[in-house]
Amino acid sequence: MQDHLDDLRFAHVLLDTAAAASMDRFRALDLDVETRPDMDLVRDAETEVEKLIRGQLQRSRPRDAVLGEGEGLEGTGPRCWVVDAVDGLENFARGVPVWATQISLLEASAGSLRPVLGVVSAPALGRRWWAAKDHGAFTGRNLSSASRLRVSRVSKLADASFGYSSLAGWEEQGRLNGFLDLARTVWRTRAYGDFWPYMMIAEGVVDICADPELSPLEMAANAVIVTEAGGTFTGLDGSPGPLGGSAAASNGLLHDELLGYLNERY
């Protein structure tokens, strides 16, 4: 078994660089709360952060490929770093602190790429989460101040807290009725948005969450952290991992019921 702890330490260095750059731009944008934010300004900030991370990766891991939203895929090989420089762009644009930089490492296994490492940094919240395959999931400000993460033991939907990002996409996929039925069944629902409900699954304070449309950039790190905390992460079709274009995450005990509701057809 390959030990990914050196890669994990390096990923924390990447996050330190990203946090310094993104926080310089956060709330320094020309925000006008009476109109929609100028997303071009935000995307410029996102591009700047991605370039900084790519530069460090190219210097320190020159044989590895890098995939990011701004510059796409660079390089080939059995290892690929995936960079989501600013997950939660709309929040970033409006001054809401719920956004994060996500970095993951995918490696070739059985003919496909699978995530083996994930780090998520939310510097405006002062929070960071990370995991490496077979080493568990943790949270803290850095590696030296870490607490281990474990999912909840909630076993009934009537007792469960359901997190999601928004209602967008559910109706387009014909899943809105199932989504609403699930929302009526659980104890509590909250639209926390983007990366955050997945981190709360790993922390054990949310029990189920799902999104109908997502890219690997947005989900690869989350998948490693959830599964290393003892949870389950699949697409809405039940396929394991983050590469299916949608996401369903849970403490494992509620996963089949979660998928059942979200795949209801009328």
C-alpha positions as CSV (number, residue, x, y, z in Angstrom):
1,M,0.0,0.0,0.0
2,Q,1.4,3.4,-1.0
3,D,1.7,5.9,1.9
4,H,0.3,9.2,0.8
5,L,1.3,11.2,4.0
6,D,4.1,13.1,2.2
7,D,1.5,14.1,-0.5
8,L,-0.9,15.1,2.3
9,R,1.7,17.3,3.9
10,F,2.5,18.9,0.6
11,A,-1.2,19.5,0.0
12,H,-1.4,21.5,3.2
13,V,1.4,23.7,2.0
14,L,-0.6,24.2,-1.2
15,L,-3.6,25.2,0.9
16,D,-1.5,27.7,2.9
17,T,-0.5,29.4,-0.4
18,A,-4.1,29.4,-1.7
19,A,-5.5,30.8,1.5
20,A,-3.2,33.7,1.5
21,A,-4.1,34.6,-2.1
22,S,-7.8,34.0,-1.8
23,M,-8.2,36.0,1.5
24,D,-6.4,38.9,-0.1
25,R,-9.1,39.0,-2.7
26,F,-12.1,38.1,-0.5
27,R,-14.2,41.1,0.4
28,A,-11.6,43.3,-1.5
29,L,-13.7,43.0,-4.6
30,D,-15.9,46.0,-5.7
31,L,-19.1,44.5,-4.2
32,D,-22.4,46.1,-5.0
33,V,-25.1,44.5,-2.9
34,E,-27.9,46.2,-4.9
35,T,-27.1,44.2,-8.1
36,R,-25.7,40.8,-9.0
37,P,-22.0,40.5,-8.3
38,D,-19.5,41.0,-11.2
39,M,-18.6,37.3,-11.6
40,D,-15.7,38.2,-13.9
41,L,-13.9,39.8,-10.9
42,V,-14.4,36.6,-8.9
43,R,-13.2,34.3,-11.7
44,D,-10.1,36.4,-11.9
45,A,-9.4,35.7,-8.3
46,E,-10.2,32.0,-8.8
47,T,-7.7,31.9,-11.8
48,E,-5.0,33.6,-9.7
49,V,-5.3,31.0,-7.0
50,E,-5.3,28.1,-9.4
51,K,-2.2,29.3,-11.1
52,L,-0.4,29.6,-7.8
53,I,-1.3,26.0,-7.0
54,R,-0.3,24.7,-10.4
55,G,3.0,26.5,-10.2
56,Q,3.9,24.7,-7.0
57,L,2.7,21.4,-8.3
58,Q,4.8,21.7,-11.4
59,R,7.9,22.5,-9.4
60,S,7.4,19.8,-6.7
61,R,5.5,17.1,-8.6
62,P,6.5,17.6,-12.2
63,R,5.6,14.0,-13.3
64,D,2.0,14.3,-12.1
65,A,-0.9,15.6,-14.1
66,V,-3.0,18.6,-12.9
67,L,-6.7,19.2,-13.6
68,G,-8.3,22.5,-12.9
69,E,-11.3,24.5,-14.1
70,G,-9.4,27.4,-15.4
71,E,-6.7,25.7,-17.4
72,G,-8.1,22.2,-17.8
73,L,-5.8,19.1,-17.8
74,E,-2.1,19.4,-18.1
75,G,0.2,16.4,-18.2
76,T,-0.4,12.6,-18.3
77,G,0.4,9.7,-16.0
78,P,-1.0,7.5,-13.3
79,R,-1.4,10.4,-10.8
80,C,-3.5,13.5,-11.2
81,W,-4.0,16.4,-8.8
82,V,-7.5,18.0,-9.0
83,V,-7.8,21.7,-8.1
84,D,-11.0,23.5,-7.3
85,A,-9.6,26.9,-6.5
86,V,-12.8,28.5,-5.2
87,D,-15.7,26.2,-4.5
88,G,-18.7,28.5,-3.8
89,L,-18.0,31.4,-6.2
90,E,-21.3,33.1,-5.6
91,N,-20.7,33.2,-1.9
92,F,-17.2,34.5,-2.5
93,A,-18.6,37.2,-4.8
94,R,-21.2,38.3,-2.2
95,G,-18.9,38.3,0.8
96,V,-20.4,35.1,2.3
97,P,-17.6,33.2,4.1
98,V,-18.8,29.7,3.0
99,W,-16.4,28.9,0.2
100,A,-13.3,26.7,0.0
101,T,-10.3,25.6,-1.9
102,Q,-10.3,21.9,-2.6
103,I,-7.3,19.8,-3.7
104,S,-7.4,16.0,-4.3
105,L,-5.1,13.4,-5.7
106,L,-6.3,10.7,-8.0
107,E,-4.4,7.6,-8.9
108,A,-4.9,4.9,-11.5
109,S,-6.4,1.7,-10.1
110,A,-8.2,-1.1,-12.0
111,G,-8.2,0.9,-15.1
112,S,-9.7,4.1,-13.7
113,L,-8.7,7.1,-11.6
114,R,-9.7,7.0,-8.0
115,P,-9.2,9.7,-5.3
116,V,-6.7,8.7,-2.6
117,L,-6.3,12.1,-0.9
118,G,-8.4,15.1,-0.3
119,V,-8.0,18.5,1.5
120,V,-10.6,21.2,1.9
121,S,-9.7,24.7,3.2
122,A,-12.3,27.3,4.1
123,P,-10.0,30.1,5.3
124,A,-12.8,32.7,5.8
125,L,-14.4,30.2,8.3
126,G,-11.0,29.3,9.8
127,R,-11.6,25.6,9.1
128,R,-9.7,22.8,7.2
129,W,-10.5,19.2,6.6
130,W,-8.4,16.4,5.1
131,A,-8.0,12.7,4.6
132,A,-5.7,10.2,2.9
133,K,-6.8,6.7,1.9
134,D,-6.5,4.2,4.8
135,H,-5.3,6.9,7.2
136,G,-8.6,8.4,8.4
137,A,-10.2,11.9,8.1
138,F,-9.3,14.9,10.3
139,T,-10.1,18.5,10.9
140,G,-8.2,21.4,12.4
141,R,-6.2,24.5,11.6
142,N,-3.2,22.4,10.5
143,L,-1.7,18.9,10.8
144,S,-0.4,19.5,14.3
145,S,-3.8,20.5,15.7
146,A,-6.1,17.7,14.3
147,S,-9.2,16.0,15.5
148,R,-10.4,12.8,14.0
149,L,-13.7,12.8,12.1
150,R,-16.4,10.1,12.4
151,V,-19.8,10.1,10.8
152,S,-23.0,9.9,12.9
153,R,-24.9,6.8,14.0
154,V,-28.3,8.1,13.1
155,S,-30.2,5.1,11.6
156,K,-33.7,6.5,11.0
157,L,-34.6,9.1,8.4
158,A,-37.1,10.6,10.8
159,D,-34.1,11.5,13.0
160,A,-31.8,12.6,10.2
161,S,-30.5,16.1,9.2
162,F,-30.4,16.5,5.4
163,G,-28.0,19.0,3.8
164,Y,-28.0,20.2,0.2
165,S,-26.8,23.1,-2.0
166,S,-30.0,24.4,-3.7
167,L,-33.1,23.3,-5.5
168,A,-31.5,23.9,-8.9
169,G,-31.2,20.8,-11.0
170,W,-33.6,18.5,-9.2
171,E,-36.6,19.4,-11.3
172,E,-34.7,19.3,-14.6
173,Q,-33.7,15.7,-13.8
174,G,-37.2,14.7,-12.8
175,R,-36.1,14.2,-9.2
176,L,-37.9,17.1,-7.5
177,N,-40.8,15.0,-6.2
178,G,-38.4,12.5,-4.6
179,F,-36.3,15.3,-3.2
180,L,-39.4,16.9,-1.6
181,D,-40.7,13.6,-0.3
182,L,-37.3,13.1,1.4
183,A,-37.4,16.6,2.8
184,R,-40.8,15.9,4.3
185,T,-39.6,12.6,5.9
186,V,-36.4,13.8,7.6
187,W,-36.1,15.7,10.9
188,R,-34.4,18.7,9.4
189,T,-33.3,20.2,6.1
190,R,-30.8,23.0,5.4
191,A,-29.3,24.4,2.2
192,Y,-25.7,24.8,3.6
193,G,-24.3,24.8,0.1
194,D,-21.3,23.6,-1.9
195,F,-18.6,21.7,0.1
196,W,-20.0,22.3,3.6
197,P,-22.7,19.7,4.0
198,Y,-20.1,17.0,3.0
199,M,-17.7,18.2,5.6
200,M,-20.6,18.1,8.2
201,I,-21.4,14.5,7.1
202,A,-17.7,13.6,8.0
203,E,-18.1,15.5,11.3
204,G,-21.2,13.6,12.2
205,V,-23.5,16.7,12.5
206,V,-25.3,16.1,9.2
207,D,-26.5,12.6,8.2
208,I,-27.3,12.8,4.5
209,C,-26.7,15.2,1.6
210,A,-26.9,15.1,-2.2
211,D,-26.4,17.2,-5.3
212,P,-27.9,16.4,-8.8
213,E,-25.1,17.9,-10.9
214,L,-21.4,18.1,-10.0
215,S,-18.0,17.8,-11.5
216,P,-15.1,15.8,-10.2
217,L,-13.4,19.1,-9.4
218,E,-16.1,19.8,-6.8
219,M,-16.4,16.3,-5.3
220,A,-13.1,14.4,-5.4
221,A,-11.8,15.8,-2.1
222,N,-15.2,15.5,-0.4
223,A,-15.5,11.9,-1.4
224,V,-12.2,10.9,0.3
225,I,-13.0,12.8,3.5
226,V,-16.5,11.3,3.8
227,T,-15.4,7.8,3.2
228,E,-12.4,8.0,5.5
229,A,-14.7,9.3,8.2
230,G,-16.7,6.0,7.8
231,G,-19.4,7.3,5.5
232,T,-20.6,6.4,2.0
233,F,-20.2,8.5,-1.1
234,T,-21.7,7.6,-4.5
235,G,-23.5,9.1,-7.5
236,L,-27.2,9.3,-7.4
237,D,-27.2,6.0,-9.5
238,G,-25.3,4.3,-6.7
239,S,-22.0,4.1,-8.4
240,P,-19.1,4.6,-5.9
241,G,-16.9,7.6,-5.9
242,P,-17.1,11.2,-7.1
243,L,-16.8,10.8,-10.9
244,G,-20.4,10.1,-11.9
245,G,-21.6,13.7,-12.3
246,S,-23.8,13.7,-9.2
247,A,-23.3,13.0,-5.5
248,A,-25.1,11.3,-2.6
249,A,-23.3,11.1,0.8
250,S,-24.4,9.7,4.1
251,N,-23.3,8.1,7.3
252,G,-23.7,4.8,5.5
253,L,-26.7,3.6,7.6
254,L,-29.1,5.8,5.6
255,H,-27.6,5.5,2.1
256,D,-30.0,3.1,0.5
257,E,-33.0,5.0,1.7
258,L,-31.4,8.3,0.5
259,L,-30.9,6.9,-3.0
260,G,-34.4,5.4,-3.0
261,Y,-36.1,8.8,-2.5
262,L,-33.9,10.6,-4.9
263,N,-34.5,8.1,-7.7
264,E,-38.3,8.2,-7.3
265,R,-40.1,8.7,-10.6
266,Y,-43.6,10.0,-11.2
